[in-house]
Amino acid sequence: MTFSSLPQDTQRHITANRRADALMDEDVAWDEFSEDRDGEQFEREERAALRRVAGLSTELEDVTEVEYRQLRLERVVLVGVWTSGTAQDAENSLAELAALAETAGAQVLDGVIQRRDRPDPATYIGSGKAKELRDLVVETAADTVVCDGELSPGQLIHLEDVVKVKVVDRTALILDIFAQHAKSREGKAQVSLAQMQYMLPRLRGWGQSLSRQMGGGGSSGGGGMATRGPGETKIETDRRRIREKMAKMRREIAQMKVGRDVKRQERHRNEVPSVAIAGYTNAGKSSLLNRLTGAGVLVENALFATLDPTVRRAETPGGRAYTLADTVGFVRHLPHHLVEAFRSTMEEVGDADLILHVVDGSHPTPEEQLAAVREVINDVGARDVPEIVVINKADVADEVTLQRLMRAERRAIPVSAHTGLGIDELLALIEDELPHPSVELEALVPYTEGALVSRVHEEGEVLAEEHTGEGTLLKARVHPELGALLEPFVPATRA
């Protein structure tokens, strides 16, 4: 049964309950908001301004194309609250939101920013400016408003009541992108878990009127013992079902994690060093993986094109084998639901011997990208893993920005995954930074043990090699397990 088909009294009752819930949330938020009014206070004119951000519209000109796109795209207006930093910082954040919206399949019509000391606890941008936003929505014929922040349930309801179209916050937008791009069973399960975690506190019920159980009293019939009272309401039923699904999803993710752990332990048993490629979304991580290994991973000029980790074998210029893992991209204000849901996937970063931290050198604020990624790296316990900052897209980056990054980062190298610029230097740096095997020895390996010599080349570090009449004389660094296999061939005088 749809809302519009309900009797008018029931509709009014439902609307009243929704507004009551939202107003309770607003009262709590306003109490918190009013406790501390210290700090920087903006001028009234600046606070009142609803600044329009130029250059965000992706509206198409060709009529046929517009008609086609309107069938499958949502038409959105972006809105942000500028609370700190410069005006350029606020516009960069809204430009990133526009890229997120386009990745989700939306058509950006316009974008506005209001300067405030903090978001309005009721309508995010303030009630007066919300009405101006409604006029902008009507003017552009938009069907969705996307807010550059995470809104409370009360803020969502109040703003929707004013603008009369659907309101989506940044977190819901990122979750939608992840849901579209997840391909593997584990990736889909992680996204579903994050979506349910986000949805659970935002469910809105219809009050006591739709209680599932109603008890009677005395001898007049009714439900009998233990069924008196309003019972479980529809909202409570929905929440219970979501919690049950979340518990099931967590069990499934834990089971899938076991398989990846087994593969990782096998690589560790063979002492194969691991390198993880991490970085901001759309920084060029998959392009770099393809350039280094020829992996053929999907490369797309879109945010979050990669959600499922890809592990490929690679070799240093000296012939030493290691693994390269492409991981999910990060973004500013990455929803904590996603960090938790994708924690098992991000363990590839925490267990790595070396992190290639890829940053887009052509981005206006690459330092902010570096800081956002490092925050997540710290969250997954990879703070102490050695890191090389790979400044990608150096062929189109501003020279001043490159020099600034090179001065700020101790181990940084400019490269271009597109043209191959700097790739040889990066490979040499990876070889230098990989951990060296702990056992150094000399062994005269008979020619009948050719497989053992191959393992030394693949898993160890060959310092010198000489072919003699008795066999292959190797001087190498190897891991303890391989060293034990070579021990019988170590000459007595060198043992």
Protein Blocks (a to p, Z undefined) as FASTA:
>chain_A
ZZklpcfklmmmmmmmmmmmmmmmmmmmmmmmmmpmgdjdddfklmmpccddehkaccdf
blklmmmmmmmpccdddddddfedcfklmmmmmmmmmmmmmmnopacfbdcddddfbdcf
klonopklmmmmmmmmmmnopabdcdebdddfklmmmmmmmnopacddfklmmmmmmmmm
pmbfmlmmmmmmmmmmmmmmmpccebjmlcfbdcdehjnnpjbehigcjbjafklmmmmm
mmmmmmmmmmmmmmmmmmmmmmmmmmmmnopacdddeddehiopmmmmmmmnonopacdd
dehkbfbdcddddddfkopacdddddddddehiafklmmmmmmmmmmmmmpmbdcddddf
kbmblmlmmmmmmmmmmmnopmmgccddddehklmccfklmmmmmmmpmbacdddfknop
oklmmmmmmmmmpccdfbdcdddddfklmmmmmmmmmmmccfbdcddfkbccddddddfk
lmmmmmmmgcfklZZ
